[in-house]
């Protein structure tokens, strides 16, 4: 490894090209996000529930958003924030919410403005690594939103199975 100096100040190390490696990571494509969003919508509609769903890529960028007719506009933002929370914490937001209620140290998570500790957000895992996240809102409660998000994951066999 070569090191670049300017005067007596170390500016940055430079890796030799022979040793440089790029990480290969899985990320959510538009096709995968659309499949997930459609599956979540169908799962909820089969139960007579109407939702908003957001799918994020591993960098937190919105890849797909869908909202059923008649769903309140706040649910679109809630679905995005649930997905962001799942991505950021690498956790099922329902499980995270229960943990925050029972652990004073975790309760501080509710003070972070972008996190939303409500069930319905799941990280999208591929071989144990986060590839994105899905968030569902408006389905009638945290458990219903979570169930629709979990049902969506079954639409992509490449994803790790969610924990019950």
N, C-alpha and C positions, 0 to 999 in steps of 0.2 A: 504494500500500500504506500502510495506517495502522499506526502503532506505538503500543502501549500502554505508558505510563510510570506508575510509582508513585513519587512523590518523584523522586529522581535515578536510580532503578534501572529498567533496561529489563526488563520482565516477559516480553512475548512479542509478536511481530509478528502483526497481523491482516490477512489478505488480504481485499480488497474482494470482495463476492459476484460481481461481474462477471468477476473473474479466477480465482475458485475453480474448480478442476477435480478431478474424481475420476478415478483411473486405472481403466481397464477391463482386468481381468485374467481369464485363464482359470483355473478351479479344477476339481478332480475332484468330480463329483457321485456320489451313492450309486449311481445306475444305471451310470455309467462304471466305478466301482470294482468293482462286482459283475461287470460284463462282463470286466474285466481279471483278477480273481481266478478266475473260472470258466475263462477261457482258459488261464491258467497251470496250473491244476489239470488240465485236459484234456490240455494239451501234455505234462505230466509223466506222467500216467496212461497215455498212449499209449505211453510208453517203459517202462512198468512201475515208474515212480518215484512215491513218495508224498511230498507236500510240505506245508509250511505257507506261506501267502502273506499278505502285508499290503499294503494300499494306503493311502497317506497323501495328504491334500490339501496344497495349497501352504503351509499354515501348520503342517504337521507333525502334524495331527490324524488319528487312525486313522479311516478311512471304512469299510474292510472287512477282515475277517480270516477266513481259512478254513484248516482243518487236516484233512488226510486221516486216515482211521482208522489207528491204529497209529503215527503220527508222534510222536516224543518231544516232551515239553512244552517243552524248551529251544529247539526249532526255531520255535515261535511267537514267542518273544522275539527270536530271531536274525533272523527275517524282518522284524520291525518295526525292529530296529536297522539292518539292511541298507537298508531303505527310508529311514530317517532319515538315514543316512550319504549315500545318493545324493541326497536332497533338500538336505541341508545343504551338501554340497560341489559339487552340481550335476554329479556325475560318476558314471560307471559304476563300481561298487565293485570289480569285477575289475581294471579298468585302474588304478584308484586304488591297489589293493593292490600291483600290480606296480611302480608308480611309487614307492611308499613303501619298497619293498625296495631299490630302486636309488638312492634319493636321501636322504641323511642328514637333510636339512632336513624332508622329508616324513615320515620315520620317527616323528617326534614325534606324528603324528596317532594313533598307536596308544595314546598315553597319555590321550586324551580318553575318559572313561568311556562316553559314549553312542554313540560311533562304533564301527562294526564293519567292519574292513577284510577282508572276505571277499567273493568274487564272489557275485552274485545280486541286487544292488540296482541299479536303474536310475531315473534321473530321468525324469519324464513331461514332455516338452517340446511346446509348441504355439507354432509360429512363433518358435522360438528362446528362448522364455520358459518357466521351470519352472512347471508346473501341479500338480505332485504327485510321487509316487514309488511304486515297487513294490519289494517285497523278497520273495525266495523262499529258503527254507532246507529242508534235509532231503532233497534230491534226489540225494545221493550224491557231492557235491563242488561246488566253486566253479563249474567250467565247466558242469556239468549244471544247477545252479540258475540261472546266467546265461542259459543257452539257453531255459529255461522262461519266464523273465521276458521275454526278447526275443520269444518266440513270442506272449506275451500282448499285447504292444504292437500286433501286427498286427490284433488284434480291434477296435481303434479307429482308423479311418483319419484322424481329426482330429489324431492325434499325429504329431510329426516322426518320421521313420525313425531307428532307433538306429544308431549307428556299429558296424561289425562287430567 
